[in-house]
Amino acid sequence: MRRNGRRYLSVFCIAAMGLAVVLESQQAPDAAAYRERSRQYSANVEKTGLAQPFKGITTNGTLQPGLFEIRSTGIFTVPVRSAADAFLASLTPEQRTRVLFPIDDEEWRKWANPHIYFRQGVSFEEMSAAQRDAAIAMLSASLSAKGLKLTRDIMHLNETLGELNNNNFVEYGEFKYWITMMGQPSTTEPWGWQLDGHHLNVNYFVLGDQVVMTPAFWGSEPTVAKAGKYAGTVILQDEQNKGLALVRALTPDQQRHAVLETAKKGNNILAQAFSDNVVLDYAGVRVSSFSAAQKRQLLDLVGLYVGNLRDAHAKVHLADVEKRLDDTWFAWIGGTEDNSVYYYRVHSPVVLIEFDHETPVGLRHINPPGVPNREHVHAVVRTPNGNDYGKDLLRLHYQQHPH
């Protein structure tokens, strides 16, 4: 059994930490200068992060075969396709040329959590009210009610972050989120969309009645809006609290295996942007040692993340996770007290979930620099073994239907 696991820090994460030093000022930068800096930053991280072709997240560098297949789920994706068609129809011809990419374009892999990353596509900021409504309708057709609310709340909290930085709406804001589309919406051919912005990155692949919604990144700084335009908005509290409840529900022996480190000194998340090929061994406690009640508790935790996908497809994915529950691992870094900061990971052949309390970036003038806190949270969901972005399904589709 593998307990401790190798820990990898991607080049992108290193670059992002370096960026934190650069972006110290609370004052809004010059818009043109900021845009150029964004372009340069993006070119640098893409040069490194995309240097290798996509393979997928593995435990040892080798993909586990036979995990994914083209099959009927019996769940219609027509509402998603119709909403995507309506969104495209709302755009101008020039906007459509910026939104549309080929299905196998590397644009899929060009997403990032930092606000400074330079995005392609069309932003909510430039959309008309009708276009925004059409974009939200596409998200609504694709996500569950919970997933849509989380998406909009993260966007709202990015507005709050701008308010907390002396109304800096050059770098932050509710509508600084971009949509791109890979392939044309279809009932038979593969296609999908991407939503990309600060603390919110969703990749949504569709093939027939199958859907893959990973990589998906959800986060915010702050996690609670205590004042301002969106006062009262709060996110990821269930994900935070139910993770803590799960580690507390473990026996002393299970905790001894699960807890990799009791002191959380920095950021621990490993599978964020430009980490498509990260090698991450299983670590912590194996779920095969769990009682039936503990297994149910873990599935409920996984369901919080998978449940951001529209309900029927979420059930399909959760069933896939449950089939491989005994091959799933749960790992923890940090304390287990009521107000502790921590990181946890759920890792199986078909799902990787990470939750992390992060050090301050946009609120270093409010919270102690370099110290993880509950006001900055990152969470990422991945499909290991080559099916992020639906890549393995796309490979199988090409085998069956050469293009």
N, C-alpha and C positions, 0 to 999 in steps of 0.2 A: 504493500500500500504506500502511496506517495502522499506525504503529509504537508511538507513545507512549501513545495513548488518553487520554481525559478521565477524571479520577479524581474520584469523588463520595463524599462522606461523608454518610450519611443522618442525619436528625434523631435517629433512634433511637440511632445510634452516639454522637452527641454527648451525648445524655441519659445513656447508659450510662457514659461517661467521667466525667460529672459525678457520677454515682452512686458511682463508685469513691472519690471524696473523702469522701462522706457515710458510707460503710460502712467506716470505718477501724478500728473497735474489734474486737479479737479476742474480746471477751466476748459471750456470747449475750444478745441484747436481750430485753426483755419481750415475751412472745408476742403479747399483745393489741395492743400498740403497733406491733409489727412487722407484724402483719396489716393494721392500718389504713394504715400507711405503704406497704405493698404495694398496697393498693387505690388509693391516691392516685397512686402512681408509674405504675401500669398505666393508669389513666384518662388521665393526661397523655400517655403515649407512644401510646396508641390514638387519642387525639384528633388527634394530628399524623400518625401513621403510617397511619391509615385514612381520612384526609381525602379522598383521591382513590379512585375506584373501581378495581378491579383491571384492569390492562392486561397486565402481564408485563414481564419484562426485555428490553430492546432495545439495539441498538447506536447508534441514532440517533433514537429516539422513535417509529419506525414498525415495526409487526410484520411479520415476513417470512411471507407466506402459504403455505399448502399443505404445511406440514411434518408435520402430524399428521392421522391419519385413523382412523375407526372400522373396525377390521378384526379378523379372527380370528387369534389367535396359535397356536391349537391347544393351549394350555396351560390345564388346568383350574384354576379358582380355587375350586372346591368346598371344599377343605380350609380355606381362609381363611374362607369364609362360614360353614362349620360351626363353626369355632372361635370366630368372632365371635358366632354365635347362642348358643353355650354360655356365653360370657362374659356376655352380656346376661341369660341365664337365671339366672346365679349371683347377680345383683344384686337388691336389694330394689326394690319399686316406686318408692320415693322416689329411690333411686340412679339408676334408669333414666331418670327425668325429668331428672336433672342431666347424664346422659351423652349423651342423644340430641338431635340438632339436625337441621334440614332439610338436604338435600344441598347446597343453594346458600347456606347460611348463612355470614355473615361470620366465624363462629367459626373456619373454616379459617385465616384470616389472623391469628388471635389466638394467636400463639406467640412465645416469646422466650427467648433464652439466659440472661439474668441470673436468679439465684435469686430475686430479690425480685419478679419479675413474678407477678401474681395470676392463677391458672389456674382454668378451669372444669372440670367433669367430676368424676370420682371418682379420688382418689389411692390409690396403693399403700399409703400410710400408714394409711388408714382401712379398707382391705379386710381381710376375714377371710383366713385361710390358703387356704381353698378358692377364694375370689375371686382372690387373687393367682395361684394355680396356673392358673386359667382365663385370666387376663390374659396370663400368660407363654406359655400354650399358643397364644393368638391371635398373639402376636409370633412364636413358633416356626413357626407355619404360614405366616406372611407373609414372614419373613426367611430368609436363608441361615443356616447354622450359624455362619459368620463374623459375620454381622450381628447375630445373637442374642447371641453372646459379647461383641461390642463394646458392645452395648446394656447388658448386665448389668455389664460391667466399668466403664462410665462411671458407672452407678448406684453401684457399689461404691466408686469413687474419690470420689464425692460424700460418702460416709461418711468416707473418709480425710480429706477436706478439713475435715469437722466435727471430727475428732480433732485435726487440726493447728491448729485454732482453739479450743483449750481446751475440747474437747467441746461445741462450739456446734451443737446439733442442733435449734435453733429455725430457723436459716437453712439448714442443710445436712443431708444424710442420704440413705441408700440408697433410701428409699421416698417421697421427696418428688417424685414423678412422677405425672402425671395423664393419664387417658384420656378422650377424647370420641369420639363416633361421629356421622358425618353421613350421613343416610339410613339405611334399614333394610337389613341384609345381604340380598342378592338375587342371583339368577343372571342377571337381565335388566336390572334397573334400576341406575343408578349409586349407589354408596355408598362409604364409606371410614371410616377411623379416624385419630386423631391421638394421638401420645404427646408430652407436653410437660413439660419440667422443665429443671433447670440443666444446661447443656452437652449436652442430648439432646432433639432435636425432630425427630419423624418424621411426615410427612403421607403417608397411604397411600390412594390413590384406586383404586377398582375399577369397571370397566364390562365386564360379560361376562367374557371371558378376557384383557382388557387391564388392566395395572396401571401407575400412575404413582406413584413414591415420591419426590416432591420437593414442596416444599423439605425437605431433610434436613440436620440440623446434628449434627455429632459433635465432641466436644471434652472437655477436662478441665483442671483445675488441682488437683492435680499430674497428670502423665501416668504417674508411677511411684509406687506405694505402697511405701515403703522399710521401713515398720513398720506396726503396728496390725492391726486385724481382717482386712484384706484385703491384707496384706503380699505383695509379689511381683506384684500386678496391674500391668499395663503396657498402654498403648494407643497406636495410631497411629504405631508405629515404622516399619512398612513404608511407610506413606504418606509419612512424613518422609524416610526413607533413599532410597527409590526416586525421589522427586522430585529429591533431590540427585544421584543417579546419572544421571538424565536430563539435567540441565543440564550435567553434566560430560562427557556423551557428545556434546555439540554441538561442531561445529567452531568455531574462533575467530570466523569471520564470523557464524555462527548465534548464538553467544553475544553478540556485539556488538549484535545485534538483540533477543535475548531479554531481556537484563538491562537493566531500566529504571533501576534505581538499585543501586549497590554497597553503600550504607550503609542498614541498616534501623534507623530511629530510633524507630518506634512501631508501632501496629497498622495494617495495610494492607487487611484484609478489607473488602469492600464490599457483599456481597449477603446479609447476615445478616437478622435479623428486621426487619419493617416496611420492607423494601427491595424489595417486590414489583414496583415499577415503575421501578427504577433504570435509568438510561441509561448503559451501559458500552460504550465502543468497543473493538474488537479492539485488542490491544497485543502487542508482543513479536515473536516469530518465527513465520512462517506454516509450518504443518506440511507444506505442499506442497514445501518445500525439504528435507525430511527424507529420508534414505536409508530403504530398506526396514527395516533393522535399527532405526533410530531410531523409525520409525513403530510398529514392534512394541513397542518399549520404552514409547512413549507410551500405546499401547492397554493394555498391562499395568498402567500407572499408573492409567488411567481405570478399569480393571477392579477395582482395589482398592476403589473407591468404589461403583461400580454393583453390585459383587459382594456388597454388604450385602443386596440384594434376593434373594429365593429364586432358586435357580440358573437355572431354566429361563427365568424372566422377565428375569433379568440378561443372559442371552445375547441376548434380543430387543433390549434397550436398547443393549447393546454393539454389536450389528450396525448399529443406527441411527447410532451415533457413527462407526463405521468407514466407512459410506457417505459421510459428510461430512468425512472426515479431511483432505482437501486444503483445506477451508474452516475448519480448526481452527487456533487460535493458542495459543502457549505463552509465558507471561511470567514474569519472575523479579525479585524485589527482595531484596537482601541478598548475603551472602558465599557462597562455594562451598567453604569449607574443611570439614574433618571436623566441627568443633564450631560451625560458623556458625549464626546464626539467620537465617530467611528467610521469604519469602512466595512462593508460586507460584500461577499461574492457568492452567487449561485452558479454552478458550472456543471454542464452535462454535455453529451455529444451534440445536442440539438439546441441548447440555449446557454447564453452567458449573460448574467445580469450583474452589474456592479453599482453600488451606492456608496457615495463618498462625501463626508463633510470636508470642505476645502478651506484653504487659507484665503484671506481677502485678496481681491484684485481691484474691483471697482469701489470698494468701501474701505480702503486702507486708512482713510482719514477718520473712520468711525470705529473700526475694529483693529486690534493689534496685528501688525504685519507679521506674516510667517506663522501665525497660530491658527489651526483649523477651528472653524466655528459653525454653528447651526444656521447661520444666515447666508451661507454659500454652499449649495448642494449640487452635485453632479450625479446623474444616473444614466447608465447606458445599457441597451439591450442589443445583443448580437446573436447571430446564428452561426455557430462554429462549423468547421469542416466544409467550407466552401459555398454556403448558401446565403451569405449576406448579399443583399441586392438581388436575391433570387438567382444568383449566378449559376448554381448547379442545375436548377430547373431550366434555365436558358440553355445550358450546355446539352441537357437531355432533349430539349425541344429541337435544337439544331441537329442532333443525331437522327431524330425521327423525321425532321422536315428540313433538309438541307436548303440553305438560302444562297 
